[in-house]
Structures are given as structure tokens and as C-alpha cells.
């Protein structure tokens, strides 16, 4: 009897355990089924084409909404009429969706069509959704299109996301069409006009062909003599660029002071006369360091266990900047800045972080933020580490200066602005001595501490952390369009003079407390805007002498811009003048 009772108790316990397991399994399946898990993203080709980022950009990843990605407004140029995104359901059941499209001006944008219905189910396999734009061609305009998508889970929970697209429409040229059926060419006047046209055309082609043949004959006949004379000349004469080859005059905008006006109004600007501007070397290829990326990494590798992250400083779509601590071998700790990427970052994003993060590897200067080390271990995201020493992002610092906690507007004094600018010049001069160009000089790529000490930093993760400062003009490259010199924007050529242009924009940022330059100008129109001679306007409360320095930095010709040595002398003189009245 005891054994029988023991057997019943064992069976009851087993039955109870199985029941609990079934209940837990049912609850798990119910919870898993209620989760609206799906992916909504741009693939590598689409994000590279429009954003200059060669990796996937997720709006929803495994059911998680990526707010930073949704805030980006993708700009669709006038010559592109279709864009794409991808989606897929990660659950065992089909996820219902609805799509609502809102157009800011339906008169200018005729229609927006999708290759999917306005409501249905998200497929369980990857599917590409195509969006097609059709402009009316009535006028040049920008039309904002909002795409609102709602996804519903089994438990009726809803994921609601909205992303924007900005379509550029242009006015179509009037086309003259002839209806052959309605207007046959039977009248004698039309026939005679056509005959005259063809006769003139044939005569012109014949004359052009004859000229070409004569020119070729002349070249062939003189080829031998010219070759001998050129060889003799090369032995005795070293050709050099003509000092008078630039015959273009400088374009003056409505607000830029002329050279005579500036020189007569202040002694400060006299140090930047065009006659004293020195020719520069083009350092386009000088940023290729002697050590490759792998050698740099191996020399400054830091063990991951020595790094401890404390708080998030800046956040992007796939990049994060943390404040943390670094434990040295003697046990002491130092406060550090850590740049890293999310766990879903692509190999291209990781490579870009390391390559740009190590740009200033080996530089040692009080106004340069050089890398302290890197940490790369298997199956974890890489770290690029810098000594913090109380520094924070300069652009964020300027924007915080606009409004204090007491609600009183705070503006940096002119002396403080000049002091910050002088430190930036000092850091850039050191880079140029090391044959290294910055190419992306801006307040977002500088750091400042509480004592207004400034360091110039690299641009690693800047495209992700400051997406409004970078634009892709349909050329698969995300560039700081509104900071670039005219030659860098048009021909992608960089020199010390292009860094001078960017410094002028950075100085404008300092005087406006981090405002966006050319906020009223579309990125696609910046090149034409600059070629027409327009520049940034003079900020409020900015002295004429300081604005004159900016204006000279934006000269159309690179040879007309001041060097950083001249800028340093000019701003030092201006600072001395200011100190006389303080």
C-alpha cells in the first residue's frame, strides 16, 4: 500500500510539473505571438545613393523603432523619380499594415504611387517597396511627402511610424510638337524653308570638315620640328605656371566689404591684402600616412576590460559617443571619450569609424584631440578612445549658450570668440605642418572645456551624429556641403586654402552660437549660390573687422584667401585692440 501511495504521488507530481510547463509554454507563445516583430529599412545601395552611408539604415529593427533614422529627411533630386525601401515580418503570422501618404502641395506633385496596396500584410520574406513620384512640371519647388505606416500585432498593439521624403520638382521646358496627320507639309512655303535649312546645314558641315582636315595636315607637317624644339627647350628651361593665368576678377556680393573699404576702416584687415597672399601647395594626397590602418591599431590597442562606459554623450542612428573611464596599468583611472557603433553596424561603418578615428594618430599638440587607443575584440563593437579632460562638443556647447537655466540669453563675448578661433588656427597650423589636411573643419569637430580651452578633433561618426550638417547630392557621398570651399564642392579638390574657407564658416558658427549656415539655401543649390557671388550674411553684433576676416576666407579664388599665418596675426591684432577697451 505504501508503494502504491508513493507511485500515485510521483504520478501526481509529474502531472503537475507537466501542466506548469504547458502553461509556461502557452504564455511564452502568446507573448511571442503578440510581439509585432518586423524589419523596415533602406538597403545598402539606396542608403549609399541618397545618404552617402554604404550600409542598411533601419527604421524598425526586430520591432524596435529607430527614432534617429526616422528623423532624417531623405532628399530626392529632380532627376530621380523612384525610391525604395525593404520590409519583412519576423513572426509566424502575417503582420497587417496600412499606408497613408500625405503630400504638402498636390498641385506641384501630381501623384505618389507605391507598388503595394494601401493596406495588406507584411510578407514573411524580404520584399522591396517602390515609391514613384510624378511632378507636374509647373514650377521649381520642393514638395514634402509624409509616409505613415501602421503595423498591428495579434494583441492589437500598434507600431506607428512616419518618415519624410523631400522631392525636388523642376519646371519643364515648353515642348513644340508637330502633328503630322493634322499639319502635313504640303505648302510650298514650308517646303522651301526645309530646303533652305538642309542646304545651310550641309554647307556648314562641309566647311567644318574641311577646317578639321586642314588643321590635321598642319599638325602632322609640323610634328617633327615641334618635337625637336620642345626637347631642346626642356633641357634649358623649367616651365612654371604663369602668374597672370587667372584673369577672373573677384565677385563682390551686396554685403562683402571691398578691399579699400576694409583697409581704410581698420588696420586689422590690412594684414590680408591680396598682394601679400602667398601661393600654397596642394596637399590633396598628403593625408596618406606612412602607416597603414592595421599597423596603427596594433600599436595603440587597449584591453577592453580597462574601459568602463558611464553615460551616453551623443547618439546617432548607428554610432554612439560615451563618457567613461580608462584604468591604467598602475591602477589609476582617467576620464575618456569613447566612440563606438551599435551591434548591428555593418563592416563599412566599422571601417569608417576606425579609419577616420585614427586620422590624427601620432599628433601631439595642445589644440589637437589625438586618439588614446582602440579596443577591438571578437564579437563586440570596436572602441576608439580619447582623453576627455573635461572637454565636450563645441557645437553642442554653443547651442547651450543660447539659453541658460535662468531663461536669460547668454552670448559669448567677442574676446572669447576670438580666443577660441585662435586656438583652432593653432591646431590646424600644426596639422598642416605635418602635411595633413582636415577637410571637415567645423565646430561639430572641435571640443571645448569649461576654461574655453579648445581642441580640434577628427570627424569620425560626425555624419551620423550630425545628419543635418551632411548632404548627399545624388553622388553616393555624404559631404558637409555648406562648409566646403567652392573648388571642393565642384571638383573635390582640397588644399590648405579649402581649410581656410571652412574656418571662415566655423568662425561664423562661433559668432552665431552654433546656427546652421545657409539655412535658407537648399543643398542642391549651394554650388550655384556660391558661384553667383553670395555668401553668409554678417551676424548680429558681429564687429565689422571680424566679419571682414570671414569674408576674405570665402574668396572665390584659392590664391586670394589668407593663409592661416595671416589669419593668426590678424586676429591677434584684433584681440589686442579689444583688450585696450576692457
C-alpha positions in Angstrom: 0.0 0.0 0.0 2.9 2.4 0.8 4.5 1.8 -2.6 1.1 2.3 -4.3 0.6 5.6 -2.5 4.2 6.6 -3.4 3.5 5.8 -7.0 0.4 7.9 -7.1 2.2 10.8 -5.5 5.0 10.5 -8.1 2.5 10.5 -10.9 0.6 13.5 -9.5 3.9 15.4 -9.2 4.9 14.6 -12.7 1.4 15.6 -14.0 1.6 18.9 -12.0 5.1 19.6 -13.4 3.9 18.9 -17.0 0.9 21.1 -16.5 3.0 24.0 -15.3 5.4 23.5 -18.2 2.5 23.6 -20.7 1.1 26.8 -19.1 4.5 28.5 -19.3 4.9 27.4 -22.9 1.5 28.7 -23.8 2.2 32.0 -22.1 5.5 32.3 -23.9 3.9 31.5 -27.3 1.2 34.0 -26.5 3.8 36.7 -25.6 5.9 35.9 -28.6 2.9 36.0 -30.9 1.8 39.3 -29.5 5.1 41.0 -30.4 4.9 42.8 -33.7 8.4 41.9 -34.8 9.4 43.2 -38.3 12.2 45.0 -40.2 11.7 48.2 -42.2 14.9 49.6 -43.7 16.8 51.0 -46.6 19.3 48.6 -48.2 22.9 49.4 -48.8 22.6 50.7 -52.3 19.7 53.0 -51.5 21.3 54.5 -48.4 24.6 54.9 -50.1 23.0 56.6 -53.1 20.9 59.1 -51.2 22.7 59.4 -47.8 26.3 58.5 -48.6 26.3 55.7 -46.0 27.1 52.3 -47.5 25.0 50.2 -45.1 21.5 49.4 -44.1 19.5 52.2 -42.4 16.8 50.7 -40.2 13.6 52.5 -39.4 12.3 49.4 -37.5 14.6 46.6 -36.5 13.1 43.5 -35.0 10.1 45.6 -33.8 12.3 48.4 -32.3 11.7 51.9 -33.7 14.9 53.7 -34.6 13.9 57.3 -33.9 17.2 58.8 -35.2 16.7 57.2 -38.6 13.1 58.4 -38.8 14.2 62.0 -38.2 16.3 62.0 -41.3 14.6 63.6 -44.3 15.7 61.9 -47.5 16.0 64.4 -50.4 15.0 63.1 -53.8 16.7 65.1 -56.6 14.8 66.2 -59.7 16.3 63.6 -61.9 15.2 60.7 -59.7 11.6 59.6 -59.7 11.7 56.3 -57.8 13.0 55.3 -54.4 12.8 52.0 -52.5 12.7 50.5 -49.0 12.5 47.0 -47.7 10.4 45.2 -45.2 9.8 41.7 -43.8 7.9 40.1 -41.0 9.8 38.1 -38.4 6.8 36.4 -36.8 5.0 33.2 -37.6 1.9 35.1 -38.6 1.3 37.9 -41.2 1.5 41.4 -39.8 -1.3 43.7 -41.0 -0.3 47.2 -42.2 -1.8 50.4 -43.5 -0.1 53.1 -45.5 -1.2 56.8 -45.6 0.6 59.2 -47.9 0.4 63.0 -47.3 1.6 65.5 -49.9 2.3 69.1 -48.9 1.4 70.5 -52.3 -0.7 68.3 -54.6 -0.6 71.0 -57.4 3.1 70.6 -57.9 3.4 66.8 -57.2 0.9 65.1 -59.4 1.0 61.7 -57.7 2.9 59.4 -55.4 2.3 55.7 -56.2 3.5 52.5 -54.5 3.9 49.0 -55.9 1.9 47.7 -52.9 -1.7 48.3 -51.8 -2.6 50.9 -49.1 -3.4 48.0 -46.7 -2.5 44.4 -46.5 0.0 42.1 -44.8 3.8 42.4 -44.4 5.4 39.4 -46.2 7.4 36.9 -44.2 10.3 37.2 -46.7 12.2 40.3 -47.8 10.2 42.5 -50.2 11.2 45.7 -51.9 8.6 48.5 -51.9 9.0 51.0 -54.7 7.7 54.6 -54.4 7.3 56.6 -57.6 7.0 60.4 -57.8 5.4 62.3 -60.7 5.8 66.1 -60.8 3.5 68.4 -62.7 6.4 70.4 -64.1 4.7 73.7 -63.4 7.5 75.4 -61.4 10.7 74.8 -59.4 9.7 73.7 -56.0 10.3 71.3 -53.1 7.4 69.1 -52.0 7.4 67.2 -48.7 5.8 63.8 -48.7 4.9 62.0 -45.4 4.6 58.2 -45.3 2.7 57.0 -42.3 2.8 53.2 -41.7 0.8 51.4 -39.0 1.5 47.7 -38.1 -0.8 45.8 -35.9 0.1 42.8 -33.7 -2.1 39.9 -32.6 -2.8 41.6 -29.3 -4.0 44.7 -31.2 -0.9 46.7 -30.2 0.2 49.1 -33.0 3.6 50.3 -34.3 3.1 53.7 -35.8 6.0 55.3 -37.8 6.2 58.3 -40.1 9.2 59.1 -42.4 9.5 62.0 -44.7 10.8 62.4 -48.2 11.5 65.8 -49.9 11.0 65.7 -53.7 12.6 68.3 -55.9 10.5 69.3 -58.9 11.7 71.5 -61.8 9.7 73.4 -64.4 9.6 71.6 -67.7 10.7 73.4 -70.8 7.9 74.1 -73.3 7.9 71.5 -76.0 6.8 72.3 -79.5 5.2 69.3 -81.1 4.0 68.9 -84.7 1.0 66.7 -85.6 1.9 65.1 -88.9 -1.7 64.0 -89.5 -3.2 67.4 -88.9 -0.4 69.6 -90.5 1.1 67.7 -93.5 4.0 69.6 -95.2 2.2 70.3 -98.4 2.5 74.1 -98.6 5.2 75.4 -100.8 6.5 77.9 -98.2 7.1 75.0 -95.7 8.9 73.0 -98.4 11.1 75.9 -99.4 12.0 76.6 -95.7 13.0 73.0 -95.2 15.2 73.0 -98.4 17.0 76.2 -97.3 17.6 74.6 -93.9 19.1 71.5 -95.3 21.3 73.4 -97.7 22.7 75.6 -94.9 23.2 72.6 -92.7 25.1 70.6 -95.4 27.3 73.7 -96.3 28.1 74.2 -92.6 29.1 70.5 -92.1 31.3 70.6 -95.2 33.1 73.7 -94.1 33.7 72.3 -90.6 35.1 69.0 -92.1 37.4 71.0 -94.4 38.8 73.0 -91.5 39.4 69.9 -89.5 41.3 68.3 -92.3 43.5 71.4 -92.8 44.3 71.5 -89.1 45.3 67.8 -89.0 47.5 68.3 -92.1 49.2 71.3 -90.4 49.8 69.3 -87.2 51.3 66.4 -89.0 53.6 68.5 -91.1 55.0 70.4 -88.0 55.0 67.5 -85.6 58.7 66.6 -86.2 60.0 70.2 -85.9 58.0 70.9 -82.8 59.2 67.7 -81.1 62.8 68.7 -81.7 62.3 72.2 -80.5 60.5 71.1 -77.4 63.2 68.7 -76.5 65.8 71.4 -76.7 63.7 73.8 -74.7 63.2 71.3 -71.9 66.9 71.0 -71.4 67.3 74.7 -70.7 64.0 76.0 -69.4 61.9 74.8 -66.4 58.3 75.7 -67.2 56.4 77.3 -64.4 52.8 78.5 -64.0 52.0 81.9 -65.4 51.5 84.5 -62.8 48.8 86.1 -65.0 46.8 83.0 -65.9 44.0 83.9 -63.6 42.1 86.7 -65.4 38.9 86.5 -63.4 38.0 89.3 -61.1 36.7 88.7 -57.7 33.0 88.7 -57.4 31.7 91.2 -54.8 28.4 90.4 -53.1 26.0 93.0 -51.8 27.3 92.7 -48.2 31.1 91.9 -48.6 33.3 94.9 -48.0 35.7 95.9 -50.7 39.4 95.7 -50.0 39.8 99.5 -50.0 36.9 100.0 -47.6 38.2 97.4 -45.2 41.8 98.7 -45.2 40.6 102.3 -44.6 38.3 101.3 -41.8 40.6 99.2 -39.7 44.3 98.3 -39.5 43.4 94.7 -38.7 42.3 93.8 -42.2 45.3 95.3 -43.8 47.3 92.2 -43.0 45.2 90.2 -45.5 45.8 92.2 -48.7 45.6 90.3 -51.9 49.1 91.3 -52.9 50.6 89.6 -49.9 48.7 86.3 -50.1 51.2 83.5 -50.7 50.8 80.7 -53.1 50.1 77.4 -51.4 51.0 73.8 -52.1 48.1 71.4 -52.9 48.1 68.8 -50.2 45.4 66.7 -51.7 47.4 63.5 -51.4 49.3 64.3 -48.2 46.8 62.7 -45.8 48.0 59.3 -46.7 50.0 58.4 -43.6 53.0 56.1 -43.8 51.5 53.5 -41.5 48.5 51.6 -42.7 45.4 51.1 -40.6 46.4 47.7 -39.2 49.8 49.0 -38.0 48.2 51.9 -36.2 45.7 49.7 -34.5 48.3 47.2 -33.3 50.4 50.0 -31.7 47.6 51.5 -29.6 45.4 48.6 -28.8 43.9 48.8 -25.3 42.3 45.8 -23.4 38.5 46.0 -23.3 38.5 45.2 -19.6 40.3 48.5 -18.9 37.4 50.6 -20.4 34.2 51.2 -18.4 31.3 53.2 -20.0 29.4 55.5 -17.7 26.9 57.7 -19.7 25.8 58.4 -23.2 27.0 61.7 -24.5 25.9 61.7 -28.2 23.6 59.3 -30.1 23.2 58.7 -33.8 21.5 56.0 -35.9 24.3 53.6 -35.6 27.0 55.5 -33.7 27.3 56.4 -30.0 29.7 58.6 -28.0 30.1 57.7 -24.3 31.9 59.2 -21.4 33.8 56.6 -19.4 37.0 55.7 -17.6 40.2 54.0 -18.5 42.2 52.1 -15.9 45.9 52.3 -16.5 48.4 49.7 -15.5 49.3 51.4 -12.2 45.6 51.2 -11.2 44.8 54.9 -11.7 41.8 56.0 -13.7 41.4 58.6 -16.4 38.2 60.0 -17.8 37.9 59.2 -21.5 35.6 59.7 -24.5 34.6 56.5 -26.3 33.3 56.4 -29.9 31.7 53.2 -30.9 28.9 51.8 -33.1 25.8 49.7 -32.5 25.9 45.9 -32.6 24.1 45.9 -36.0 26.6 48.2 -37.7 28.0 47.0 -41.0 31.6 46.3 -41.7 31.8 49.5 -43.8 30.6 51.6 -40.8 33.2 49.9 -38.6 35.9 50.5 -41.1 34.9 54.2 -41.5 35.0 54.7 -37.7 38.5 53.3 -37.4 39.9 55.0 -40.5 38.5 58.5 -39.6 39.1 58.0 -35.9 42.8 57.3 -36.5 43.3 60.3 -38.8 45.1 62.3 -36.1 47.1 59.3 -34.9 50.5 60.4 -33.6 49.8 64.1 -33.4 50.8 65.8 -30.2 49.6 69.4 -29.7 47.7 71.2 -27.0 45.0 72.1 -29.6 44.7 68.7 -31.2 42.5 65.8 -29.8 44.6 62.8 -30.6 43.4 59.2 -30.2 44.5 57.5 -27.0 43.9 54.0 -28.1 41.5 51.5 -29.7 39.9 48.3 -28.5 38.9 45.6 -30.9 37.8 42.2 -29.8 35.8 39.4 -31.4 32.0 39.6 -31.4 31.9 43.1 -29.8 31.8 46.5 -31.3 35.1 48.4 -31.6 36.0 51.3 -29.3 38.0 54.4 -30.3 39.2 56.1 -27.1 40.3 59.7 -26.4 41.3 61.5 -23.2 38.3 63.6 -22.1 39.9 66.0 -19.6 36.6 67.9 -19.2 36.1 68.5 -22.9 32.7 68.5 -24.7 31.5 69.0 -28.2 31.9 72.7 -29.3 28.7 72.9 -31.4 26.6 71.5 -28.5 28.3 73.9 -26.1 27.5 76.9 -28.4 23.9 75.8 -28.7 23.5 75.5 -24.9 24.9 79.1 -24.6 21.7 80.4 -26.2 19.5 79.8 -23.2 20.7 79.4 -19.6 18.7 77.7 -16.9 17.6 81.1 -15.6 16.0 81.8 -19.1 18.4 84.6 -19.8 20.1 84.7 -23.2 23.9 84.3 -22.9 26.2 85.3 -25.7 30.0 84.7 -25.7 32.0 87.9 -25.7 33.9 88.9 -28.8 37.2 88.4 -26.9 36.1 84.8 -26.1 35.1 84.1 -29.7 38.5 85.4 -31.0 40.3 83.4 -28.3 38.5 80.2 -29.4 39.3 81.0 -33.1 43.0 81.5 -32.4 43.2 78.1 -30.7 41.5 76.4 -33.8 44.0 78.2 -36.0 46.9 76.9 -33.9 45.7 73.3 -34.1 45.1 73.5 -37.9 48.6 75.0 -38.4 50.1 72.1 -36.6 48.2 69.7 -38.8 49.4 71.4 -42.0 53.0 71.3 -40.8 52.5 67.5 -40.5 51.3 67.5 -44.2 47.8 66.6 -43.1 44.5 68.4 -44.2 41.4 68.3 -42.1 38.8 68.6 -44.9 35.9 68.8 -42.5 36.7 71.7 -40.2 33.6 72.8 -38.2 32.5 73.4 -34.6 31.0 69.9 -34.5 34.5 68.5 -35.0 36.0 70.6 -32.2 36.0 70.2 -28.4 35.9 72.7 -25.6 36.2 72.6 -21.8 35.0 74.9 -19.0 38.0 77.2 -19.3 37.4 77.7 -23.0 40.4 75.5 -24.0 39.8 74.1 -27.5 41.0 71.0 -29.3 40.4 70.2 -33.0 39.1 66.6 -33.4 38.6 64.2 -36.2 35.2 63.7 -38.0 34.6 60.1 -37.0 30.8 59.4 -36.7 30.0 63.1 -37.5 27.9 62.1 -40.5 25.8 60.0 -38.2 25.7 62.3 -35.1 25.0 65.5 -37.0 23.0 64.3 -40.0 21.6 67.8 -40.8 25.2 69.0 -41.5 25.8 66.5 -44.2 24.0 66.0 -47.5 24.2 63.6 -50.4 23.6 65.2 -53.7 22.8 62.0 -55.5 26.5 61.2 -55.9 26.7 58.4 -53.3 28.8 60.6 -51.0 27.7 62.3 -47.8 29.5 65.6 -47.6 29.4 68.8 -45.4 28.2 70.8 -48.4 27.7 74.1 -46.6 31.2 74.1 -45.1 33.1 73.2 -48.3 35.1 75.6 -50.4 33.8 76.2 -53.9 36.6 74.2 -55.5 36.0 71.3 -53.1 32.3 71.3 -53.9 32.7 71.4 -57.6 35.9 69.4 -58.3 36.5 67.6 -54.9 40.0 69.2 -54.6 41.3 70.0 -51.1 44.2 72.2 -50.0 45.2 74.4 -47.1 43.1 77.1 -48.8 39.9 74.9 -48.6 40.6 74.5 -44.9 40.7 78.3 -44.7 37.2 78.5 -46.3 35.9 76.0 -43.7 37.5 78.0 -40.9 35.6 81.1 -42.1 32.3 79.2 -41.8 33.4 77.9 -38.3 34.1 81.5 -37.2 30.6 82.4 -38.4 29.2 79.5 -36.3 31.1 80.9 -33.2 29.5 84.3 -33.6 26.0 82.9 -34.1 26.3 80.3 -31.3 26.1 77.3 -33.5 23.4 78.3 -36.0 23.1 76.4 -39.3 24.8 78.2 -42.2 22.8 78.9 -45.4 19.7 77.7 -43.6 17.5 79.2 -46.4 19.5 77.6 -49.2 18.9 74.1 -50.4 21.9 71.9 -50.5 21.4 71.2 -54.2 21.6 75.0 -54.9 24.7 75.8 -52.7 27.1 75.5 -55.6 25.2 77.9 -57.9 24.6 80.2 -54.9 28.4 80.5 -54.2 29.2 80.8 -57.9 26.8 83.8 -58.2 28.9 85.5 -55.5 26.6 85.2 -52.5 28.0 84.4 -49.1 26.8 84.2 -45.4 25.5 87.4 -44.1 27.0 89.4 -41.2 25.8 88.0 -37.9 24.1 90.3 -35.4 26.5 92.1 -33.0 29.5 90.9 -35.1 32.1 93.6 -35.4 32.9 94.7 -39.0 36.6 93.8 -38.5 35.7 90.2 -37.5 33.3 89.8 -40.4 35.9 91.1 -42.8 38.1 88.2 -41.8 35.3 85.8 -42.6 34.7 87.4 -46.0 38.3 87.1 -47.1 38.2 83.4 -46.2 35.4 83.0 -48.8 37.2 84.5 -51.8 36.3 82.7 -55.0 40.0 82.1 -55.9 42.0 80.0 -53.5 45.1 82.2 -54.1 43.1 85.3 -52.9 42.3 83.7 -49.5 44.6 84.5 -46.5 46.9 81.8 -45.1 46.4 80.6 -41.5 49.6 82.5 -40.5 48.0 85.7 -41.8 44.7 84.9 -40.0 46.6 84.3 -36.8 48.4 87.7 -37.0 45.2 89.5 -38.0 43.1 88.0 -35.1 45.9 88.6 -32.6 46.0 92.3 -33.6 42.2 92.5 -33.3 42.3 90.9 -29.8 44.9 93.4 -28.7 42.7 96.2 -29.9 39.7 94.8 -28.0 41.8 94.4 -24.8 42.6 98.2 -24.9 38.9 98.9 -24.2 38.4 96.3 -21.5 
